[in-house]
Amino acid sequence: MVYLKSTGSEKSADQSSRSEEAQKISHQPSSSSEAYQTRETFSSEAILKYAKSDLKHPDPKIRISAVKYYLEKSYPSIPISVLQEILSDPDPGVRVQGLYCLMKDRNPTVFSLVKRHLKDRDPIVRIAALRGMFQFGEKIDLNVLLQFLSDESPWVRRKLATLLGWNQMEGALPILMELSKDQDAMVRKTALYSLLAHYPEEAEERLVEAMTDSDPDLREWVKSTLDKIIATPHKKARA
């Protein structure tokens, strides 16, 4: 039977219970990826059985592999109870892998599950959920995005600025303007990039204001960017 093994000297808690069935396989896979490649020969019930077992493994790497190699390709046939177990796992990496699994389906139920994790306690999970919201292509309530302006993690705020640059969204200007004044220099720079992509006139005004930014690297980038703007033929007259 296909199952995931931990590396090195670590032994899986349920390894002994699997040994009898494992001996029936003439070519035992040596890694999680190999286990996935051979899983087609087994029933979905058997796959789910061993996935459930690995989801209870104390090593989060084993639990992540269970989601990635057993369950990710089987959605939406995964029972909702198993999905809830994955999305409530104590390890953020497992929760992120679960969200990636859900993002393959764009039905309203999945959308609501992803949205719920916008307030996850870990920033990497919030980032994954935020990406999922944009990926679904659904109309996003601006009030949902406004909450990220005060997110404690600069990485989350920066991801919001990036996603608004990748996706042209009605009503995004005030959010980007606010992010361009963020306390973190990289968030400010990313927001200015996104402003240039969708709101060039407003971006130029903010770039001029940012000439006196407290961060020297950002000031240097702003100066270089303004020089390039002025150098373009249609900008020379305005300059």
N, C-alpha and C positions, 0 to 999 in steps of 0.2 A: 504494500500500500504506500502511496506517495505521502511523504511528510517532510517537514522542515527540520533540519538539525542545526544546533548551535555549533560554533566553531571551537577549536582548541580543545581544552580538557573539560569544558563544561558539558554536563550531561542533562538531557531533558528529563524532567520529573516523570514523565509518562513513557519513557523510552522502553522500559522493560515490558510494558503492556503491549507495545507495538511489535516487539521483536519477532514473535511467532508469525505474524502476518507478513512482516518485512522479509522473512526468509523465503517467502513464496515468490518474491520478485528476483529474477535472475540477474538483472542489471540495476542495482540500486543507484539513483541519482545522487551526486555528490554535492549539489548546491541547490538553493531555492529556485534559481532560474531553470536548472535541469529538471527539477521536480515539476515545474509548470509545463515544460515541454512534453512530459510524459503523462500529464494528467488526463489527456483526452481519452485514454484507455479505461478510465474509471468513471463510475456513475457520479452524477451531481450530488447524490446523497452521501457518497463516500467522501467526496471532496469537502462538502460542508461539514461532515463529521470531524475530519482532521483539521479543518480551518478553525472550528469552534475550540478544539483542543489547544491549538497553537495560540489562539487569542487569550488563553488563560495562562500562557507561559510567563514566568517572571521577567524574562529578558524582553524589553520593548522592541529590540531589533527583530526578534522572532515574530512578535505580534504584527509589526509593520510588514514583514514578509508575507504573513498570512493574508493580510489585506491585499497586498500588491499582486501576489502570484496565484492566490486561490480565489479571492472574491472580486477583485477589480474587473476581471474579464467575465464574471458570471452575473453581474448586475443586469437587469432588475430582479433576477430570480432569488436574490438574497432575502431571507426573512427579515421583516422590519425589526424584530427583536435583536437580531445580530447586528444590524446597522446601528441601532441605538446603543448597543454595547460598545461598538467601535467608536462612535462619536462621543461617548462619555468616558473613554479610556483615560486614565490618569496621565499618560504620556502624551504631550502635544504632537509628537511625530506621528503617532498612531491616528490621532484625530485628523491631522492634516491629510494623511493618506486616505482616510475615510472620506473626506470632503472631495479629494481628487476623484475618487470612485464615483461619488454622487454626481459630479459635474458632467459625467458622460450622458446623463439623462436630463432633459429639460422640462419635465412635467412640473406642474404647480406645487405638488407635494414636496418634491426635491428642492425647489426654490425656497420654500418656507424653512426646510431643514438647514439649508446653507445660511439663510438670513439669520437664523437663530444664533449662529456662531460668530456673528459680527461683534458680539459682546463677550466672546471667550476670554478667559483670564490670561491666555498666552498670546503675545503679539504675532507669532508665526501662524497661529490658527486664525487670528483676525485677518491677517494679510491674505491667507488662502480663501477665506470666506468672501473677502472684498473682491478678489479676483473672480471668484465664482459668480458674484452678483453681476459684474460687467460681462462675463462670458455668456451668461444665459440670454443676454440680449433683451431682457425685460425692461420696461420703463422703471427707473429707480427713483424712489421718492427722495427729493433733495434733502429732506429733513434727516433721512438715514445717513447721508454723507456728511451732513453738518456736524454730527456727533464726533466724527473723526478729527475735526479741527482741534479738539482738546485731548486727543488720545495721548496717553502718557509716553508712547513709543514713537520716536522720530522716524523709525523705519516704516511704521504704519502710515504716518502722515505723508512721508515721501512716496509710498506706494500709491496713495490716493492721488497725489499730484501727477504721478506717472500715468496712471490709468485714465485720468481726465485728459491727458495729452494724447493718449492712444485712441481715445473714443470721443468723438465730437458729441457733446451732450448739452442740450438746451438748459440754460440756467447755471452752467458751470463757472461763468465768469466771476461772480462774487466769491465763490469758494477758492478759485485759483488766486484771486487778488489777495485773499486773506492768507493763503499758504505762502505767497511770495513775501509775506512779512513775518513768517514763522521765526521762532527763536533759534531754530537749527539752520545753519548755513546751507546744508545740502538740501533740505526741504525747500528753502527759498530759491535755490538755483534750479531745482527740478520744476518748481512751479513757474518760474520765468521761462524755462524751455517750453512748457506746455502752453503758456500764454502766447508765446511767439508762434506756435503751431496753429492756434485757432483764433487768437485775438491780437494780431500784430500791432495795431495802433495803440491799444491799451498797454501792450507789452513794452513798446518803446518808451512810453511815459514812465512805466515802472522801472525800466532799465536806467533811465536818467536819474531817477530818485535813488536807485541802488548804487550809483557812483560813489556815494558816501557811506556804503555799507560798512559795518564793523569788521567784517571778515576780509582780510587782504586778498585771499585767493578768489573770492567772489567778485571783489572790485576789479581784479585783473581780468577775469572772464567777462564781466560787464563791459569794460572798456574795449576789449577785443571784439565783442559782439556788436557794439555800437559802431565801431570802425568799419566792420563788414557791412552793416546796414547802410551807412553813409556812402560807402564805396559803390553800392549798386546804382546803376544809371537812373532808375526812377526815383531814387531817394536824394540824389544830389541837389536837385532844385529845392526840395523841401528843407534840406539841411542849410 
